[in-house]
Amino acid sequence: MEQRNQTVVKLAQTALLAALCFVSFTFLQIKIPMPGGDATSLHIGNAFCVLGALLLGGVYGGLAGAVGMTVADILDPIYIVGAPKTFILKFCIGLIVGLVAHNYAKINESTDKKYIAKWSTIAAIAGLAFNVVADPIVGYFYKMYILGQPQEMAEVLAKWSAATTFVNAVVSVVLVGVLYNVLRPVLVKSGMLKISKAVS
């Protein structure tokens, strides 16, 4: 029964973080129009994808980011064609962050604030560094071979995407570093985040 309750709580938290991803991307983005009616944007949606993975683990956090950002794409006439790519990339961000933070560093088994701050930052950097590399590359081939865009147009968008994705990543790492390390003690105190044992 307890296991079932924990699953329900995690699903509710996943839905909340998916909503935060959706809202932050939809309403807090700076859209940069590109040739051919396309666009790239500066946004903080990825920060909540990373935050989800730090709080809930890679799978649930990745799903939160993937669902929230994909729904945002689907509801935007410019980004709707890129929704499948978004789902895959955001889910991968969550998996990578979860792998580093929980499978390797096991931050949920630590009470050392410096250790937690260090590894939550490293995990965020790992997930978002993947996105900085993967987003323009996957986007380039997706635009050319799935959407049939001319190579020159795909190249221009990939270059701009690389630049904006890098800026988004830097901002997101800083934002997540603050949010996670503020929220974590509150969630631990409330019993919504379990600590098993200390890790030095």
C-alpha positions as CSV (number, residue, x, y, z in Angstrom):
1,M,0.0,0.0,0.0
2,E,2.8,2.4,0.9
3,Q,4.6,1.6,-2.4
4,R,1.4,2.4,-4.3
5,N,1.0,5.7,-2.4
6,Q,4.6,6.6,-3.2
7,T,3.9,5.9,-6.9
8,V,0.8,8.1,-6.9
9,V,2.8,10.9,-5.2
10,K,5.6,10.6,-7.8
11,L,3.1,10.7,-10.7
12,A,1.5,13.8,-9.2
13,Q,5.0,15.4,-8.8
14,T,5.8,14.4,-12.4
15,A,2.6,16.1,-13.6
16,L,3.4,19.3,-11.6
17,L,6.9,19.5,-13.1
18,A,5.6,18.7,-16.6
19,A,3.2,21.7,-16.1
20,L,6.2,23.9,-15.0
21,C,8.1,22.8,-18.1
22,F,5.1,23.7,-20.3
23,V,4.4,27.1,-18.6
24,S,8.1,28.2,-18.6
25,F,8.6,27.3,-22.2
26,T,5.3,28.6,-23.5
27,F,5.1,31.9,-21.6
28,L,8.7,32.7,-20.6
29,Q,10.5,32.2,-23.9
30,I,12.1,34.7,-26.3
31,K,11.3,33.4,-29.8
32,I,13.9,34.2,-32.5
33,P,12.3,33.9,-36.0
34,M,14.4,32.0,-38.6
35,P,14.2,31.7,-42.4
36,G,11.4,29.6,-43.8
37,G,8.9,30.3,-41.0
38,D,10.9,28.4,-38.4
39,A,12.2,29.6,-35.1
40,T,14.6,29.0,-32.2
41,S,14.2,30.4,-28.7
42,L,15.7,31.4,-25.4
43,H,13.9,29.7,-22.6
44,I,14.2,28.0,-19.2
45,G,12.0,25.0,-19.9
46,N,15.0,22.6,-19.7
47,A,15.7,23.8,-16.1
48,F,12.5,22.1,-14.9
49,C,13.3,19.0,-16.8
50,V,16.7,18.8,-15.0
51,L,15.0,19.7,-11.7
52,G,12.5,16.9,-12.2
53,A,15.3,14.4,-12.7
54,L,17.1,15.6,-9.6
55,L,14.0,15.4,-7.5
56,L,12.2,12.3,-8.9
57,G,14.9,10.4,-10.7
58,G,15.8,10.1,-14.4
59,V,12.7,8.3,-15.7
60,Y,10.1,10.4,-13.9
61,G,12.0,13.6,-14.4
62,G,12.7,12.8,-18.0
63,L,9.0,12.1,-18.6
64,A,8.1,15.4,-16.9
65,G,10.3,17.3,-19.3
66,A,9.4,15.3,-22.3
67,V,5.6,15.5,-21.8
68,G,5.6,19.2,-20.7
69,M,7.9,20.4,-23.5
70,T,6.2,18.2,-26.2
71,V,2.8,19.5,-25.3
72,A,4.1,23.0,-25.5
73,D,5.5,22.2,-29.0
74,I,2.2,20.7,-30.1
75,L,0.3,23.8,-29.1
76,D,2.7,26.1,-31.0
77,P,2.1,26.2,-34.8
78,I,5.8,26.9,-35.4
79,Y,7.2,24.1,-33.2
80,I,4.5,21.4,-33.7
81,V,6.5,19.6,-36.4
82,G,9.4,19.2,-34.0
83,A,7.4,17.6,-31.2
84,P,8.7,14.1,-31.7
85,K,12.3,15.3,-31.5
86,T,11.6,17.3,-28.4
87,F,10.1,14.3,-26.6
88,I,13.2,12.2,-27.3
89,L,15.7,14.8,-26.4
90,K,14.1,16.0,-23.2
91,F,13.6,12.4,-22.0
92,C,17.3,11.8,-22.6
93,I,18.2,14.9,-20.6
94,G,16.3,13.5,-17.7
95,L,17.8,10.1,-18.0
96,I,21.4,11.5,-18.1
97,V,20.8,13.8,-15.1
98,G,19.2,10.9,-13.2
99,L,22.1,8.5,-14.1
100,V,24.7,10.9,-12.8
101,A,22.9,12.3,-9.8
102,H,21.2,9.1,-8.5
103,N,22.9,6.0,-10.0
104,Y,26.4,7.3,-9.7
105,A,26.5,10.0,-7.0
106,K,23.5,8.8,-5.1
107,I,22.6,12.3,-3.9
108,N,19.4,11.0,-2.2
109,E,21.5,9.0,0.2
110,S,23.5,12.0,1.3
111,T,23.0,14.8,3.9
112,D,26.2,16.6,3.0
113,K,25.2,19.9,1.5
114,K,28.5,20.5,-0.4
115,Y,28.4,17.0,-1.9
116,I,24.8,17.4,-3.0
117,A,25.4,20.9,-4.4
118,K,28.5,19.6,-6.3
119,W,26.8,16.5,-7.8
120,S,23.5,18.2,-8.6
121,T,25.5,20.8,-10.6
122,I,27.6,18.1,-12.3
123,A,24.5,16.1,-13.2
124,A,22.8,19.3,-14.6
125,I,25.8,20.1,-16.7
126,A,26.0,16.5,-18.0
127,G,22.3,16.5,-19.1
128,L,22.4,20.0,-20.6
129,A,25.8,19.5,-22.3
130,F,24.2,16.5,-24.0
131,N,21.4,18.7,-25.2
132,V,23.8,21.4,-26.4
133,V,25.4,18.9,-28.7
134,A,22.4,16.7,-29.6
135,D,19.8,19.3,-30.2
136,P,21.4,21.1,-33.2
137,I,22.7,17.8,-34.7
138,V,19.5,15.9,-34.3
139,G,17.6,19.0,-35.5
140,Y,19.7,19.3,-38.6
141,F,19.0,15.7,-39.7
142,Y,15.4,15.9,-38.6
143,K,14.8,19.0,-40.7
144,M,16.5,17.6,-43.7
145,Y,15.4,14.0,-43.8
146,I,12.1,14.0,-41.9
147,L,10.7,17.4,-42.8
148,G,12.5,17.7,-46.2
149,Q,14.0,21.2,-45.7
150,P,16.8,22.4,-47.9
151,Q,20.3,21.7,-46.5
152,E,21.2,25.4,-46.4
153,M,18.2,26.2,-44.3
154,A,18.8,23.3,-42.0
155,E,22.4,24.4,-41.5
156,V,21.4,28.0,-40.6
157,L,18.9,26.7,-38.0
158,A,21.4,24.2,-36.5
159,K,23.9,27.0,-36.0
160,W,21.4,29.3,-34.3
161,S,20.0,26.4,-32.3
162,A,23.5,25.6,-31.0
163,A,23.9,29.1,-29.8
164,T,20.6,29.5,-28.1
165,T,20.8,26.0,-26.6
166,F,24.1,26.9,-25.1
167,V,22.7,30.1,-23.5
168,N,19.7,28.1,-22.3
169,A,22.0,25.5,-20.7
170,V,24.1,28.0,-18.8
171,V,21.0,29.8,-17.5
172,S,19.4,26.5,-16.6
173,V,22.4,25.2,-14.7
174,V,22.5,28.3,-12.5
175,L,18.7,28.3,-12.0
176,V,18.5,24.6,-11.1
177,G,21.5,24.9,-8.7
178,V,19.5,27.5,-6.8
179,L,16.1,25.8,-7.0
180,Y,17.1,22.3,-6.2
181,N,19.3,23.2,-3.2
182,V,16.5,25.4,-1.8
183,L,13.7,22.9,-2.4
184,R,15.5,19.7,-1.3
185,P,15.6,20.5,2.5
186,V,11.9,21.5,2.4
187,L,10.9,18.2,0.6
188,V,13.1,16.2,3.0
189,K,11.5,17.8,6.0
190,S,8.0,17.2,4.6
191,G,8.8,13.5,4.0
192,M,8.3,13.9,0.2
193,L,12.0,13.1,-0.4
194,K,13.6,10.2,1.4
195,I,17.2,10.1,2.6
196,S,18.6,6.7,3.2
197,K,22.1,7.2,4.5
198,A,25.0,9.6,4.5
199,V,27.5,9.6,1.6
200,S,30.8,11.4,2.1
